[in-house]
Amino acid sequence: MRVWLLFHEDPQSDYPGAYAVRQFIETAARLNIDLAVMNPLDFDLVVDRESNWSALYNGQSLEKPDFVIPRTGSETTYFMLAVLRHLEHQGIRVVNSPLGMEAAADKMMTQQILSAKNLPVPKTILAKFPVDVDFVEREIGFPVVVKTLRGTRGHGVVLCETREKFQDLANLIGHVDTGTDFIFQEYIKHSHGRDVRMMVVFGDVVAAIERKSEGEGFKSNIEDSSALFPYDPPKELQKLAIDAAKALQLDIAGVDILFDEDGSYRILEANSAPSFKTIETVCNVNLTEEIFRALEKENPHSLNSFLSNYGFLYRGM
């Protein structure tokens, strides 16, 4: 099985996401998988109807892989998406798909897709300036959560407890040309400082952790000072995470879910390139191995995939 893993930073650095890339490298070597780590910014694309394989990497033509795994997450640029779309159009299986990555990176798009599938989400408003505070108060009320549209790792998220604080923040944002878009989101009081991150791999929840913020903070995040615990999600909660990943067209997803009143839940967001380190440590699971095992079942060159097409499944001797 030949796999390309696309990552835009040095895998040996402390950059967020580099740990997962190193895990992919180590696991691939152990499982005898042909894995190449490639920077999506080093591709050159040629669109030509006469060629069925028109992608160059550092000026060289390479043999097609079986799978491409992008690990650029919410930092995926237009150029990176164009590379992924090109590879996908060339018949290569991209995990996750460009459509799924785009949907997960855009918090408003995430909410639109999930709500269209009748999945529970916090009520959300796309911000425009000047802000109609009366409209926000009528539709959502206070406290209200203010988020950047494409923030990650808990950054760009603020809780405004009162109308006055919200008005002050809205005025500040409105007078500064940041080039950043915002959403206003319903505050789920019952889940203050607490949520669940579930790792979904090809339709299965393979690990879950409960995150609780330390102190009075309302955000619980892997990258911040949160207490983390292994979590055994009930079937209902697992199904919600799986349905969310499916709706967003994500084969691999970190789905964050809030606890609402009366035992119900709200889907907060999904990450197309979730952090691995903490979940693997807390849950004693090897996520890269789970992913490679799932890919092997889809590998068009594997014996299992060949036989399953004819109604058989090889299980060894």
Secondary structure, DSSP 8 states (H G I E B T S, - for coil): -EEEEE-SS-TTSSSTTHHHHHHHHHHHHHTT-EEEEE-GGGEEE---TT-S--EEETTEE----SEEEE--GGG--HHHHHHHHHHHHTT-EESS-HHHHHHHH-HHHHHHHHHHTT-----EEE--SS--HHHHHHHT-SSEEEEETT--TTTTEEEE-SHHHHHHHHHHHHHS-----EEEEE--GGGTTEEEEEEEETTEEEEEEEEEESTT-S---TTSSEEEEE----HHHHHHHHHHHHHTT-SEEEEEEEE-GGG-EEEEEEESS---HHHHHHHT--HHHHHHHHHHHH-TTSHHHHHHTTT------
